[in-house]
Amino acid sequence: MKITRNTEIDHKFASSESKLLNFLMKNDPNDSNNVVRLIDEFYFRDHHCFVFELLYTDLFEHLKENGFIGFESTKIRNYAIQILDALVFLEKY
């Protein structure tokens, strides 16, 4: 979940982010392009709240859990392929 601050500038950014995320969800209905999925969004006390799919963990937390030992080359290759797939999808729009 992401909760934005209740400031005018953050409202503008959240509105832009909302439009972009909804556009991406509409153009990737099968979730085949490695873009995080927006599940829901709502306002709570004038804070724009975004609810995203639950993912395993971020890269920093994964490194921390493993004592900051680097990734195997196969994992790095898999991450790179996923990122490049997402970038190719984003480039279309």
Secondary structure, 3 states (H helix, E strand, C coil): CEECCCCHHHHHHHHHHHHHHHHHHHHCCCCCCCCCCEEEEEEECCEEEEEECCCCCCHHHHHHHCCCCCCCHHHHHHHHHHHHHHHHHHHCC
